[in-house]
Amino acid sequence: MRLKDKVAIVTGAASGIGYEIAKTYLREGAKVVIADLNPDAATAAIKALDPSGGNTMAVAMDVANEEQVNAGVEAAAAKFGKIDILVSNAGIQIVAPIEDFEFAKWKKLLAIHLDGAFLTTRAAIRHMYKQGTGGSIIYMGSVHSKEASKLKAPYVTAKHGLEGLCKVIAKEGAAHGVRANVICPGFVRTPLVDKQIPEQAKELGISEADVIKNVMLKETVDGEFTTVQDVAEVALFFAGFESNALTGQSMVVSHGWFMQ
């Protein structure tokens, strides 16, 4: 029960990596706020993870909407009395060559990844500072926080930006015991990645099998996808580490793709 009595907000938690992090945090004793753009999916996640509903709550949240973020965080604090952990996980992917990339889609992706990280951080950290008991802010980066890939200009830009935000929050939050770190997964077999496979096959003129083998997993040591469980265990490690000794850092979990 490494997170006993902690309160965590996880964005994009109705499915994929966010869902697995919520599940892991609940297992370790935390109370978890399932924040998601889709309120029905968030409610369904709670029914699956916590049938009694006593240790969870669902919050409808577009992370790029300032009012929704502030309202959701305030509702979580009102119900559980505090905020100890924020996992800024919500994200999308759009792939296209730069010459064809629509400006509206560029802005949408950056808004969700970067504006969302800023808005949720600002709302949560105000409570962490006021509480005086510290906290942990965890950003969902990517190997694309370190490396670039074709067809992903805004995604790579956003994921690099999260590392910069993390370092600033680590410096500002240190006096209050608030830590900030980034998880950098490789390719995880989620709906977000499944959607990319045919899109990249079309853009690159290769088969879907070749996208998986020669694009997504080419640089791994064993040709394996990272799992949602792999990422959730790193999220648990960051959330449970109680001192400023581990802050402003990024951890790559990718089967060896990009070795620091």
C-alpha positions in Angstrom: 0.0 0.0 0.0 2.6 2.5 -1.1 0.1 5.2 -1.8 -2.2 4.7 1.2 -4.5 7.7 1.8 -3.0 9.6 -1.1 -5.3 11.4 -3.6 -4.4 11.2 -7.3 -5.9 12.8 -10.3 -5.2 10.9 -13.6 -6.2 12.6 -16.8 -7.2 10.5 -19.8 -7.8 7.7 -17.3 -10.8 6.0 -18.9 -8.7 3.8 -21.1 -5.2 2.8 -22.1 -2.2 3.9 -20.0 -4.3 6.2 -17.8 -6.6 3.4 -16.9 -3.8 1.1 -15.9 -2.2 3.8 -13.8 -5.5 4.4 -12.0 -5.9 0.6 -11.4 -2.3 0.4 -10.0 -2.8 3.4 -7.7 -6.0 2.0 -6.3 -4.3 -1.3 -5.7 -1.7 0.6 -3.7 -4.2 2.4 -1.5 -4.8 5.7 -3.2 -8.1 7.5 -3.9 -8.2 8.2 -7.6 -10.0 10.8 -9.7 -10.7 9.5 -13.2 -10.6 12.6 -15.3 -11.5 12.1 -19.0 -13.0 13.9 -21.9 -15.7 11.2 -22.1 -17.8 11.2 -18.9 -19.6 7.9 -19.8 -16.2 6.2 -20.2 -15.0 7.6 -16.9 -18.1 6.3 -15.2 -17.6 2.9 -16.8 -14.0 2.8 -15.7 -15.1 3.4 -12.1 -17.6 0.6 -12.2 -14.8 -1.7 -13.4 -12.1 -0.5 -11.0 -14.1 0.4 -7.9 -17.7 -0.9 -7.9 -18.5 0.6 -4.5 -17.3 4.0 -5.8 -15.9 4.9 -2.4 -12.3 5.4 -3.5 -12.9 7.0 -6.9 -14.7 9.8 -8.6 -15.3 10.6 -12.3 -14.7 14.0 -13.7 -15.6 15.2 -17.2 -12.5 17.1 -18.3 -11.3 18.6 -21.5 -7.7 19.3 -20.3 -7.4 22.2 -22.8 -10.4 24.0 -21.3 -9.4 26.2 -18.4 -12.8 26.2 -16.7 -13.3 22.5 -16.9 -9.8 21.8 -15.5 -10.3 24.2 -12.6 -13.8 22.9 -11.8 -12.6 19.3 -12.0 -9.7 19.8 -9.7 -11.8 21.8 -7.2 -14.4 19.0 -7.2 -11.8 16.4 -6.5 -10.3 18.4 -3.6 -13.7 19.0 -2.2 -14.6 15.3 -2.2 -11.3 13.9 -0.9 -9.9 16.9 1.0 -6.6 17.2 -0.8 -4.5 16.5 -4.0 -1.3 14.6 -3.6 -0.6 13.3 -7.1 -1.3 14.6 -10.6 -0.7 12.4 -13.7 -1.0 14.5 -16.8 -1.6 11.7 -19.2 -4.3 12.8 -21.7 -3.1 13.0 -25.2 -3.9 12.4 -28.9 -1.9 11.6 -32.0 -2.2 13.0 -35.5 0.3 12.0 -38.2 1.0 13.7 -41.5 4.0 15.1 -43.4 4.8 18.7 -42.4 3.9 20.1 -45.8 0.4 18.8 -45.5 -0.1 19.3 -41.7 -3.2 21.5 -41.0 -2.5 24.4 -38.7 -5.8 23.6 -36.8 -4.7 20.1 -36.1 -1.2 21.3 -35.0 -2.9 23.7 -32.5 -5.3 21.0 -31.3 -2.5 18.6 -30.5 -0.4 21.1 -28.8 -3.3 22.4 -26.8 -4.1 19.0 -25.4 -0.6 18.0 -24.6 1.0 21.3 -23.5 -1.9 23.6 -22.5 -3.5 20.6 -20.7 -0.3 19.9 -18.8 0.0 23.6 -17.8 -3.6 24.0 -16.8 -3.8 20.7 -14.7 -0.5 21.5 -13.1 -1.5 25.0 -12.1 -4.8 23.9 -10.6 -3.3 20.9 -8.7 -0.2 22.6 -7.5 -2.1 25.4 -5.8 -3.6 22.7 -3.5 -0.3 21.0 -3.0 1.3 24.3 -1.9 -1.6 25.2 0.4 -1.6 21.7 2.0 2.0 21.9 2.9 2.5 18.2 2.5 4.2 18.1 -0.8 3.1 16.3 -3.9 4.1 14.5 -7.1 3.4 15.7 -10.6 4.0 13.2 -13.4 3.9 14.0 -17.1 3.3 11.4 -19.8 6.1 12.1 -22.2 7.4 9.7 -24.8 10.6 8.5 -26.3 9.6 11.3 -28.6 10.6 13.6 -25.8 14.1 12.6 -26.7 14.0 11.5 -30.4 12.1 12.5 -33.5 10.1 10.5 -36.0 8.7 11.3 -39.4 5.1 12.5 -39.7 4.9 13.6 -36.0 6.0 17.3 -35.9 3.5 18.5 -33.3 3.7 15.4 -31.2 7.4 15.5 -31.0 7.3 19.2 -30.3 4.8 18.7 -27.5 6.6 15.8 -25.9 9.9 17.8 -25.9 8.1 20.7 -24.3 6.9 18.6 -21.4 10.4 18.0 -20.4 11.0 21.7 -20.2 7.8 22.3 -18.1 8.8 19.5 -15.8 12.2 21.0 -15.0 10.6 24.4 -14.2 8.0 22.8 -11.9 10.8 20.8 -10.2 12.7 24.0 -9.4 9.6 26.0 -8.4 8.0 23.2 -6.4 11.1 22.1 -4.5 10.5 24.6 -1.6 7.0 23.1 -1.2 8.1 19.5 -1.4 6.4 19.2 -4.8 8.3 16.9 -7.3 7.9 16.8 -11.1 9.0 14.0 -13.4 8.4 12.6 -16.9 7.7 9.1 -18.0 8.9 8.4 -21.5 7.3 5.2 -22.9 8.1 3.6 -26.2 5.3 2.3 -28.3 2.5 1.0 -26.2 -0.2 -1.1 -27.9 -3.1 1.2 -27.1 -5.9 2.5 -29.3 -3.7 5.6 -29.9 -1.0 3.4 -31.4 -3.3 1.0 -33.2 -4.7 4.0 -35.0 -1.3 5.1 -36.2 -0.4 1.7 -37.8 -2.6 2.0 -40.9 -2.0 5.8 -41.1 1.7 5.4 -41.2 1.5 2.4 -43.6 -0.4 4.7 -46.0 1.9 7.7 -45.6 5.1 5.6 -45.9 3.9 3.2 -48.6 4.7 0.1 -46.6 2.6 -2.7 -45.0 1.2 -2.5 -41.5 3.5 -5.4 -40.5 6.5 -3.3 -41.7 5.3 -0.3 -39.7 5.4 -2.4 -36.5 8.6 -4.2 -37.2 10.7 -1.6 -39.0 9.3 1.7 -37.8 7.8 1.3 -34.3 10.0 -1.5 -32.8 13.1 -1.3 -35.0 15.2 0.4 -32.3 14.1 -1.8 -29.4 16.4 -4.6 -28.1 13.8 -7.3 -28.5 11.2 -6.2 -30.9 8.6 -5.9 -28.2 5.9 -3.3 -27.4 6.1 -1.6 -24.0 3.0 -2.5 -21.9 0.6 -0.4 -20.0 1.7 -2.3 -16.9 5.3 -1.3 -17.5 4.3 2.4 -17.6 2.0 2.1 -14.6 4.9 0.7 -12.5 7.0 3.7 -13.3 4.1 6.0 -12.5 3.9 4.2 -9.1 7.6 4.6 -8.5 7.5 8.4 -9.2 4.4 8.9 -7.1 5.7 6.9 -4.1 9.2 8.6 -4.0 8.9 11.0 -1.2 11.9 13.3 -1.4 13.3 15.9 -3.8 16.2 13.6 -4.6 14.1 12.4 -7.6 12.7 15.5 -9.3 13.1 17.1 -12.7 14.0 13.8 -14.3 12.7 11.6 -17.1 12.6 7.9 -17.2 12.5 6.0 -20.6 10.6 2.7 -20.5 10.9 1.4 -24.0 12.6 -2.0 -24.4 15.9 -0.1 -25.0 14.7 2.3 -27.7 16.8 5.4 -26.8 19.3 4.6 -24.1 20.3 7.6 -22.0 
